[in-house]
Structure formats: C-alpha cells, structure tokens
C-alpha cells in the first residue's frame, strides 16, 4: 500500500510539474514573442530616424545581422534586404504588416518566411517618403531566449522531483503507519482515519460472525467426537482414493490398528479380503455388508458410498463387534442339536420297548422289566425337559418367586437330605459344614444350584469318597462344594459349564443326568451377581466355589 501511495504521489507531482512547465513555457513564449515585437518596434524607430537623416546608405553601415532589415517601396517593390537579394524578391504589397503600415503607419505579423523557411515575427513602419521599413526576427531567437530561461527552471524541476520523491516516501510511510499498526483482533478499539472506520466496523462485524461460526463448528465437532468416541461401533470415513479422513477409537481397537494412524490408505488398517471388498464396493457406489474374522472376533462390516451431486466422493464404514451374538448363535445351534439328540435317545428307547410290547413277543415275565425301562426313560425325558425349561427361564431372567433373604446353610441341609439315598447308593459321605449365611436371592434357583453341585459331586465320586458343602459368612457369603472324585482334565475345565458338555460321555451314561446341571449353576450365579470358580485335580477331586456379593445396608 505504501508503494502505491508513493507511486501515486510521485505521479501526481510529476504531472503537476510537467503541466506547470508546459504552462510556463507557453507563458514565456508569449512573453518573449511580445518582447521581440517591442524590440523590433524600438529598433525600427532608430533605423527609420537614421534613414531619414542619411538615406538608404545608412542601412549598409549597420553591422548587426540578428535582425533582418527590409526596405519596401510604396508600390511593394523590395529596395533593400540584408539577408537576401532584393532584386529577386517578389512584391511585398500583399504582406499583412506592409499593408497595415501603408494604411496606419505601422503593422505587425508572424508567419513562415518563404525566403528563410522558418516562422518569423515582423514589424513594419512607414517612412516620410512613403516607403516602408520592415524588421524581422526569427523564431529561433525566441527559443534561444526561452531556453536560456528554462535551463535553470529544468534544474529547479529536477531538484523538486528529487525532494518530492523523498517527501513522498516519508509521507506515504506516515500515511500507512497507522494502518499497519491496526489491531485487527480488536478492530473497533483502533484510533485511525475516519475514512477507515467503516472498514474496521465491517471487519469487527465479520470477525464476530466468523468467531460465532467457528465456535459452532468446534462445538459440533466436539459433539461428533464425543459421540463417535463413546460408540462401541467402529466408524471410519474415507475419500475417493481410500485415504482415511476420520475414525474413532473403537474402529482402531476392533481392527487392531494404531492408536494414531498415519495419513494414508485405510487398507493399511486391515488387509483382509472382506475389508478390501467393502472399500471397493462402497467407492464404486454400492452398499456392501458382510462379516470379518480378525483376532478371534467376529465383526459385521457395513459400507455405504458418500455422494456429492451424483458423484461418489468417499465412503462411510461401520464396524460392529458381533462376536457374542455369533457365539450365542453357535451355542443356539449346538443347543438345538444337543437337545434333539438328548430327546431322541430316551424317546427311541421308549418307542423300542413299546413296539416290542405291542408285537407280543415279550414274555410275561419280562413285561415288568420292559415297563420299568419305559418308566426310567420317561423320567429321564421329564428331567431333561424340566432342566431345559429352567435354563430357558434363567436365560430370560425369569425368577420362580421373588427375591428374598435366604439362609444358604439351611438350604444346603435341605438339598443334601434330598440326595442322601443317591449318596448311600454310591457309598459317598456328604456333610454340611460352616454356619448361617443369609443372601438375597431366589430360594428355588439357589436350591437348584446347590442340588446340581452336590449331585455332580456324588455321581462323579468314588466309593468311599466324601462331599463337603461349606457355607461361610463374612463381608461376602460363600458356598463351597468339595469332593474327592475323579476330577476334571485341564482341557475341559473351561467348558464344563456349557450346556450338554460331558467330560466322559461313556461314564456319563452310567451315572445318568441331563448335562445341564452345571449350566444351570452358571446362569443362577449370573442371576445373583455371584462369582463362580472351579478348581480340580484329576484323580483327587474338584472344588466349586460360589461367592455372593456383600449385602448392602
């Protein structure tokens, strides 16, 4: 800006000086022209006086050649000229200054001389004998005078230009200094030229608008960040060249990416075929949905294109962890297969025995045995159905009765009394140790848990073995069932609480049961927010501990 102001001042100064010089030159030219005319007139008076006294010979005595002197007769014939041959010159009666002199006594004029071929100023004076004396001065003499005056003027103009340039530079700097010192952070607090005030007001208004819009944008960005960062689903935004524009922490965690991924292609996060297909399909403008297996987890991947004016400019990818759902689905299929198998076995037996009885091939003495077999298989089928119903109810968090204070010690004694015939049959000693421990829960569910733990401890024990049920109270109530049975192999300990899982299927057929007992224990513990742990040593026995949370006052 200072440069432009400096240039503008210098340009204006130069134009003013040029115009001033032109006007001065014109004024001086007129002045010197008039001065020349006056000089011609004065000289003509002196020469005319000499002619009247000495005659035409007086002209030859004049040595000054700066003036052209011409003597013209009354009829226009040139009688004398000090610069040209008078005899060869044409009649001058038509000359303006000569005609004026013959009419009024003197005359003036200026024109381009045909003889000298340059502009000439003329003055003519009529003499007493009727002839006309004419003096002429060429334009060159005027310009000589003019140039003599303009030389110092030119020097003066040059000095003025130099001084003006210096002053213009300083003035431009002073003009711009307040503008350069403007505090645009607080436009309305500046003390500056009135002409700049409207601009500062507009800047202040615009700044307030921009600040408000930035605050709104930052707020929306922060809201978006908070929403995406607290999402369990992974969210990724990419451009048309697969470059990662944005992603949340869940996406990095699910895809096992870096905490702060480097700028680049999103394919660097995961190189699986499913992930590449999702990116390619979405950038091709098509919706894609599929599953991705990574790190032992099952992820559902959904990709949708982002369009601007019908052109695909990027894509949004949503990653959802469906591992638990996939596991539940696998367990459901396995459960359905197991239930079908477990139901089919007793039904097949019942159907076979019934078919034999129907055919009449069974001897009368064997009918009673066949009836007992049918009854046992029917009871097994009933127990299986009842366990499935209980397990389904626990899955749906449906309690048989309300939550109420329950004494685990007394409940354990009741369940052990129910199992005494089975324990005597297998020669296993069962004892209840500890003391009273009250928890808030469902008595039927807690009783079923104790029954199943003790039932398993008796069935998978050895003759002469023991089962101890220990109930302790403190900050947390604890139920412990310890046996001296066959134990559980290490590779099966994590699976014994699964539905229908059996460590030794051949031995399980001998002891009976549905394979759902420990599953019911696990769901009952979850229902009561209890911690379930298992410790076992093959050939020595197993200990299952159920630790209930402390009672709140």
C-alpha positions in Angstrom: 0.0 0.0 0.0 2.8 2.4 0.9 4.4 1.7 -2.5 1.2 2.5 -4.3 0.7 5.7 -2.3 4.4 6.7 -3.0 3.9 6.0 -6.7 0.7 8.0 -6.8 2.2 11.0 -5.1 5.2 10.9 -7.4 3.0 10.5 -10.5 0.8 13.5 -9.4 3.9 15.6 -8.6 5.4 14.7 -12.0 2.2 15.5 -13.8 1.9 18.8 -11.9 5.5 19.7 -12.8 5.0 18.7 -16.5 1.8 20.7 -16.7 3.4 23.6 -14.9 6.4 23.5 -17.1 4.2 23.4 -20.2 2.1 26.4 -19.0 5.3 28.3 -18.0 6.8 27.6 -21.4 3.7 28.8 -23.1 3.6 31.9 -21.0 7.3 32.6 -21.5 6.9 32.0 -25.2 4.2 34.6 -25.4 6.2 36.9 -23.2 9.3 36.6 -25.3 7.3 37.0 -28.5 5.8 40.2 -27.3 9.2 41.3 -26.1 10.7 40.6 -29.5 7.9 42.6 -31.1 8.7 45.5 -28.8 12.4 45.3 -29.5 11.6 45.2 -33.3 9.5 48.3 -32.9 12.1 50.2 -30.9 14.9 49.2 -33.4 12.7 50.2 -36.3 12.2 53.7 -34.8 16.0 54.2 -34.6 16.7 52.8 -38.1 13.9 54.9 -39.6 15.4 58.0 -38.0 18.8 57.1 -39.5 17.3 56.6 -42.9 15.6 60.0 -42.9 18.9 61.6 -41.9 21.4 59.7 -44.0 19.4 58.0 -46.7 19.5 54.3 -47.8 23.2 54.2 -47.4 22.6 54.2 -43.6 21.5 50.6 -43.9 24.9 49.5 -45.1 26.5 50.9 -42.0 24.6 48.6 -39.7 26.7 45.6 -38.8 24.0 43.8 -36.7 22.8 40.7 -38.5 20.5 39.5 -35.7 17.6 41.3 -37.3 16.5 41.1 -40.9 16.0 44.6 -42.4 13.9 45.1 -45.5 13.1 48.4 -47.2 10.0 48.3 -49.3 8.8 50.9 -51.7 5.3 52.3 -51.6 4.3 50.1 -54.6 5.6 46.9 -52.8 8.9 46.6 -54.6 11.8 45.5 -52.3 14.5 48.1 -52.5 16.9 46.6 -49.8 17.2 43.3 -47.8 20.3 42.5 -45.7 19.8 38.7 -45.9 18.5 38.1 -49.5 18.9 39.6 -53.0 16.3 42.4 -53.2 16.0 42.2 -57.0 15.0 38.5 -56.8 12.4 39.0 -54.1 8.7 39.2 -55.0 6.4 42.2 -54.4 5.6 42.6 -50.7 2.5 44.7 -51.1 0.3 41.8 -50.1 2.2 41.3 -46.8 0.0 41.9 -43.8 2.4 44.1 -41.9 3.3 46.1 -45.0 -0.4 46.7 -45.8 -1.1 47.8 -42.2 1.9 50.2 -42.3 0.7 51.8 -45.5 -2.7 52.2 -44.0 -2.0 53.1 -40.4 1.7 54.0 -40.2 2.9 50.7 -38.7 2.0 47.0 -38.7 3.0 43.6 -37.2 2.7 40.0 -38.3 4.2 36.5 -38.0 4.4 33.7 -40.5 6.7 31.2 -42.1 9.0 33.0 -44.3 9.2 31.7 -47.9 12.7 33.0 -48.2 14.0 31.8 -44.8 11.7 28.8 -44.5 11.0 29.4 -40.7 8.5 31.3 -38.6 9.3 34.9 -38.4 8.0 37.9 -36.5 7.6 41.2 -38.5 7.3 44.8 -37.6 6.8 47.5 -40.4 6.9 51.3 -40.1 6.0 53.8 -42.9 8.7 56.4 -43.6 8.2 60.0 -44.6 8.7 59.3 -48.3 6.0 56.7 -48.3 8.3 53.7 -48.3 8.1 51.0 -45.6 10.9 49.8 -43.2 10.4 46.3 -42.0 12.4 44.4 -39.4 12.1 40.7 -38.8 13.2 38.3 -36.0 13.1 34.5 -36.5 11.5 32.1 -34.0 14.9 30.7 -33.3 15.9 33.8 -31.5 12.9 33.5 -29.3 13.7 29.9 -28.5 17.2 30.8 -27.6 15.9 33.3 -25.1 13.3 30.8 -23.9 15.9 28.0 -23.4 18.2 30.4 -21.6 15.4 30.8 -19.0 14.3 27.2 -19.0 17.7 25.7 -18.1 17.7 26.9 -14.5 14.0 26.0 -14.4 14.8 22.5 -15.5 17.4 22.2 -12.8 14.9 23.5 -10.3 12.3 20.9 -11.6 14.8 18.1 -11.1 15.6 19.2 -7.6 11.9 19.5 -6.9 11.3 15.9 -8.2 14.1 14.5 -6.0 12.9 16.4 -3.0 9.3 15.5 -3.8 10.3 11.8 -4.1 11.9 11.9 -0.7 9.0 13.7 0.9 6.5 11.4 -0.9 8.3 8.4 0.5 8.1 9.8 4.1 4.5 11.0 3.7 3.5 7.6 2.3 5.1 5.9 5.2 3.4 8.2 7.7 0.0 7.6 6.0 0.4 3.9 6.0 1.9 3.6 9.5 -1.4 3.9 11.4 -2.9 1.3 9.0 0.0 -1.1 9.5 -0.4 -0.6 13.3 -4.1 -1.7 13.2 -5.1 -4.3 15.8 -7.4 -6.5 13.9 -8.0 -8.6 17.0 -9.9 -5.6 18.3 -10.9 -3.6 15.2 -13.2 -1.2 17.0 -10.6 -0.1 19.5 -8.3 1.4 16.9 -7.8 5.2 16.6 -7.3 5.8 12.8 -8.6 7.8 9.9 -12.3 8.4 9.7 -12.3 7.0 6.2 -11.1 3.7 7.5 -13.7 3.5 10.3 -16.4 1.9 8.2 -14.0 -0.8 7.1 -13.0 -1.5 10.7 -16.6 -1.7 11.7 -17.3 -4.2 8.9 -14.2 -6.2 9.9 -15.4 -6.3 13.5 -18.9 -7.4 12.5 -17.4 -10.0 10.2 -15.0 -11.2 12.9 -17.8 -11.7 15.3 -19.7 -13.7 12.7 -16.7 -15.8 12.0 -16.0 -16.4 15.7 -19.5 -17.5 16.2 -19.4 -19.8 13.3 -16.1 -21.2 14.4 -17.5 -21.8 17.9 -20.5 -23.6 16.5 -18.2 -25.6 14.2 -15.9 -26.5 17.1 -18.9 -27.4 19.3 -20.4 -29.6 16.6 -17.0 -31.2 16.0 -16.6 -31.9 19.7 -20.1 -33.3 19.9 -19.4 -35.5 17.0 -16.1 -36.6 18.6 -17.7 -37.4 21.9 -20.5 -39.4 20.2 -18.1 -41.3 18.0 -15.5 -41.9 20.7 -18.1 -43.3 23.1 -19.6 -45.6 20.4 -18.9 -49.3 20.8 -19.2 -49.5 17.0 -16.2 -48.5 14.8 -16.7 -45.6 12.4 -14.4 -44.8 9.5 -14.7 -42.1 6.8 -12.6 -42.3 3.7 -12.2 -40.3 0.5 -12.4 -41.4 -3.1 -8.7 -42.5 -3.1 -9.2 -44.8 0.0 -7.4 -42.2 2.2 -8.6 -42.3 5.9 -10.2 -39.0 6.8 -11.6 -39.8 10.2 -12.0 -42.7 12.6 -12.9 -43.3 16.2 -11.1 -45.3 18.8 -13.5 -48.3 18.6 -12.6 -48.8 14.9 -8.9 -48.9 15.7 -9.5 -51.3 18.6 -11.7 -53.6 16.5 -9.4 -53.6 13.5 -6.2 -53.8 15.7 -4.9 -50.5 14.2 -2.5 -48.0 15.6 -3.6 -45.5 18.3 -2.8 -42.6 16.0 -2.8 -44.0 12.4 -0.5 -42.2 9.9 -2.2 -40.4 7.0 -2.7 -42.8 4.1 -4.9 -45.6 2.8 -7.5 -47.1 5.1 -6.4 -50.5 3.7 -3.3 -50.2 5.9 -5.6 -50.9 9.0 -6.8 -54.2 7.7 -5.7 -56.2 4.7 -8.4 -58.9 4.7 -10.3 -59.7 1.6 -13.6 -58.8 3.2 -12.3 -55.3 4.2 -10.9 -54.6 0.7 -14.2 -55.7 -0.8 -16.1 -53.3 1.4 -13.9 -50.4 0.4 -14.0 -51.2 -3.3 -17.8 -51.8 -3.4 -18.6 -48.6 -1.5 -16.3 -46.4 -3.6 -18.0 -48.0 -6.7 -21.3 -46.5 -5.4 -22.8 -49.7 -4.0 -23.9 -50.7 -0.5 -21.9 -53.6 1.0 -22.4 -55.7 4.1 -20.6 -58.7 5.3 -18.6 -60.3 8.2 -14.9 -60.1 9.0 -13.0 -62.5 11.2 -10.0 -60.9 12.9 -8.2 -61.5 16.2 -10.6 -64.3 17.2 -13.5 -61.9 17.0 -16.4 -61.7 14.5 -17.1 -58.3 13.1 -20.0 -57.1 11.0 -18.9 -54.6 8.3 -21.2 -52.2 6.6 -20.1 -49.7 3.9 -22.1 -47.0 2.2 -20.9 -44.5 -0.5 -20.9 -40.8 0.0 -22.2 -38.8 -2.9 -22.0 -35.1 -3.9 -24.0 -34.1 -6.9 -24.4 -37.8 -8.0 -20.6 -38.3 -7.8 -19.1 -40.7 -5.3 -16.5 -38.7 -3.3 -15.9 -41.2 -0.4 -17.5 -43.8 1.8 -18.5 -44.4 5.4 -17.7 -47.8 7.0 -19.3 -49.1 10.2 -17.7 -51.9 12.1 -19.8 -53.8 14.7 -18.5 -56.4 17.1 -21.0 -59.3 16.8 -18.7 -61.9 18.5 -21.1 -62.5 21.3 -24.1 -62.7 19.0 -22.2 -65.1 16.8 -21.2 -67.2 19.8 -24.8 -67.2 21.0 -25.9 -68.3 17.6 -23.4 -71.1 17.5 -24.4 -72.1 21.0 -28.1 -72.0 20.0 -27.4 -74.3 17.0 -25.3 -76.6 19.3 -28.0 -76.5 21.9 -30.7 -77.3 19.4 -28.6 -80.2 18.1 -27.9 -81.4 21.6 -31.5 -81.1 22.7 -32.6 -83.0 19.6 -30.1 -85.7 20.4 -30.8 -85.9 24.1 -34.6 -86.1 23.5 -34.2 -88.6 20.7 -32.3 -91.1 22.9 -35.0 -91.7 25.6 -37.8 -91.4 23.0 -36.1 -94.1 20.8 -35.8 -96.4 23.9 -39.4 -95.8 24.9 -40.6 -96.4 21.3 -38.5 -99.6 21.0 -39.8 -101.1 24.3 -43.3 -100.1 23.4 -43.0 -101.6 19.9 -41.8 -104.9 21.4 -44.7 -104.9 23.9 -47.1 -104.2 21.1 -45.8 -107.0 18.9 -46.5 -109.5 21.8 -43.1 -111.2 21.5 -42.2 -110.2 25.1 -42.6 -113.0 27.6 -44.9 -112.3 30.5 -42.0 -112.5 33.0 -40.2 -109.7 31.0 -43.1 -107.3 30.8 -42.3 -105.9 34.2 -38.7 -105.2 33.2 -39.8 -103.5 29.9 -42.3 -101.4 31.9 -39.5 -100.3 34.3 -37.2 -99.4 31.4 -40.0 -97.3 29.8 -40.7 -95.6 33.1 -37.0 -94.8 33.7 -36.6 -93.4 30.2 -39.8 -91.3 30.6 -38.5 -89.9 33.9 -35.2 -89.1 32.2 -37.1 -87.3 29.5 -39.1 -85.4 32.0 -36.0 -84.3 33.9 -34.4 -83.2 30.7 -37.5 -81.1 29.7 -37.6 -79.6 33.2 -33.9 -78.6 33.1 -34.4 -77.1 29.6 -37.4 -75.1 30.9 -35.4 -73.9 34.0 -32.4 -72.9 31.8 -34.7 -71.0 29.4 -36.2 -69.2 32.3 -32.8 -68.2 33.7 -31.8 -67.1 30.2 -34.8 -64.8 30.2 -34.0 -63.6 33.7 -37.4 -65.0 34.9 -37.3 -65.9 38.6 -39.6 -68.6 40.2 -40.7 -66.4 43.0 -39.5 -63.1 44.4 -36.0 -62.1 45.6 -35.9 -62.5 49.4 -33.4 -63.3 52.2 -32.3 -66.9 52.0 -30.1 -68.8 54.6 -27.6 -70.8 52.4 -26.7 -73.1 55.3 -30.3 -74.3 55.9 -30.9 -74.5 52.1 -27.8 -76.7 51.7 -29.0 -79.0 54.5 -32.4 -79.4 52.7 -30.8 -80.3 49.4 -28.3 -82.7 51.0 -31.2 -84.6 52.6 -32.8 -85.0 49.2 -29.6 -86.6 47.9 -29.0 -88.9 50.8 -30.5 -92.0 49.1 -28.3 -91.4 46.0 -25.2 -90.8 48.2 -25.8 -94.1 50.2 -26.3 -96.0 46.9 -22.9 -94.8 45.7 -21.2 -95.1 49.2 -20.4 -91.4 49.4 -20.5 -89.4 52.6 -22.0 -86.0 52.4 -21.7 -83.3 55.1 -22.7 -79.7 55.5 -20.1 -77.5 57.3 -19.9 -73.9 58.3 -22.8 -71.8 59.6 -25.6 -69.5 58.7 -25.1 -67.1 55.8 -28.0 -65.0 54.5 -28.2 -63.7 51.0 -30.9 -62.0 49.0 -32.0 -64.2 46.1 -34.4 -66.7 44.7 -34.7 -69.7 47.0 -35.8 -72.2 44.2 -32.8 -71.1 42.0 -30.3 -71.2 44.9 -31.7 -74.7 45.9 -31.3 -75.9 42.3 -27.7 -74.6 42.2 -26.8 -76.5 45.5 -28.6 -79.6 44.4 -26.8 -79.8 41.0 -23.4 -79.1 42.5 -23.9 -81.9 45.1 -25.5 -84.3 42.6 -22.4 -84.0 40.3 -20.0 -84.3 43.3 -21.8 -87.6 44.3 -22.2 -89.1 40.8 -18.6 -88.5 39.8 -17.1 -89.6 43.1 -15.5 -92.9 44.0 -16.9 -95.4 46.5 -16.0 -94.4 50.0 -15.4 -90.8 48.9 -16.7 -87.6 50.6 -18.5 -84.5 49.6 -18.3 -81.4 51.8 -20.7 -78.5 51.5 -19.1 -75.5 53.3 -21.1 -72.3 53.9 -19.3 -69.3 55.4 -20.4 -65.8 56.2 -18.4 -62.5 56.3 -18.3 -59.5 54.1 -19.3 -61.9 51.4 -21.3 -65.1 51.7 -19.5 -68.2 50.2 -20.8 -71.6 49.2 -18.2 -74.2 48.6 -18.8 -77.8 47.3 -15.7 -80.1 47.6 -15.5 -83.7 46.5 -12.8 -86.5 46.3 -13.9 -87.7 43.0 -12.3 -88.4 39.6 -11.5 -84.7 38.9 -11.7 -82.8 35.6 -9.0 -82.7 32.9 -7.3 -79.3 32.4 -8.5 -79.0 28.8 -12.2 -79.5 29.8 -12.3 -77.2 32.9 -13.3 -74.1 30.8 -16.1 -76.0 29.1 -17.8 -77.9 31.9 -20.4 -75.1 32.4 -21.5 -75.3 28.7 -24.9 -77.0 28.0 -24.8 -80.7 27.4 -21.0 -80.8 27.7 -19.7 -84.0 29.2 -16.1 -84.8 30.1 -16.5 -88.6 29.8 -19.6 -89.5 27.7 -19.3 -93.2 28.5 -19.2 -92.6 32.2 -22.0 -90.0 32.0 -24.4 -92.6 30.6 -23.8 -94.8 33.6 -24.4 -92.0 36.1 -27.4 -90.5 34.2 -28.2 -86.8 34.3 -29.1 -84.4 31.5 -25.8 -82.5 31.1 -27.4 -79.2 32.0 -26.7 -79.2 35.8 -23.6 -77.0 35.7 -25.1 -74.8 33.1 -28.0 -74.1 35.5 -25.4 -73.3 38.2 -23.6 -70.9 36.0 -26.8 -69.0 35.0 -28.0 -69.0 38.6 -24.7 -67.4 39.7 -25.0 -64.7 37.0 -28.6 -64.0 38.1 -27.4 -63.4 41.6 -24.2 -61.4 40.5 -22.1 -64.2 42.2 -18.6 -65.2 41.2 -18.2 -68.8 40.2 -14.8 -70.5 40.3 -13.7 -74.1 39.7 -10.5 -75.9 40.9 -9.9 -79.5 40.0 -7.1 -82.2 40.1 -7.5 -85.4 38.1 -7.9 -88.4 40.4 -8.1 -86.2 43.6 -11.3 -84.2 43.3 -13.0 -81.0 42.4 -13.9 -77.8 44.3 -16.6 -75.4 43.1 -16.9 -72.0 44.9 -19.8 -69.6 44.6 -19.0 -66.2 46.1 -22.1 -63.9 46.6 -21.7 -60.1 46.7 -21.8 -58.3 50.1 -25.2 -57.3 51.3 -26.0 -53.6 51.1 -27.4 -51.9 54.2 
